[in-house]
Amino acid sequence: MNVNKKLSHVEFLNREYNISHLSYEREMAFFNSIKEGNPEEAARLFKPFNSEDMGRLSDDSLRNLKYHLIITVAFITRYCIEGGMEMEAAYNLSDIYIRSIDKCRTEEEINLLHHEVVDDYAQRMNIIRKQNRYPKAVTICLDYIYDNLHRKISLEKLAETVSLSPAYLSKLFHKETGMTVSGYITKKRIEAAANMLKFSDYSCLEISEYLCFSSESHFIQVFKKQTGYTPKTYREKFFRSKV
């Protein structure tokens, strides 16, 4: 494919038919308003996808809207992570919305979902901004935990990662999060397990092994204690649900 030739052709057509894209400054201001947790500003800067400023990514109008919304979700997700949203939470939310986009069958559904995505992320960031931010060492530990839920995680390894003693890190982590390191890891593993039960076909045994529980029975016991449901009941109630 001759990309330069196609690029020149597109630029010519855009000039001829007065087609443009959103200004860079306005686009960045929009994403920053979400990152800063400002729903009112995000709503003010919001541009619907049927705007004349929207570029064409597909000749199929519905697919074009889907592509634009998926890109928007990807950008918002990364801005929110940079703004302090937990990485795992941000990506899980992104996955949920992208699956919802895929199921849309009309342009009206896409436009309604577009509004929902923007407001949801902005409201969540507003809550995060009102909370205290963690010290760098704790933030590094949180990211490490998110990235290694499928591996054994020890306090010693976390302490080594942030160059602190295990005893000091344990006290700091508990002070900042209100949870022990092991309690936090378990909580995040159960959250990950809940998503796998909702959005995948993995068995209870496969999930328990993937998330490093000592046994399937232990996983079931902990899951029920944390959620109030057994994994089987949870999947029956929430499979493919956004709840």
Beta strands, then each sheet from edge to edge (+ up, - down):
end
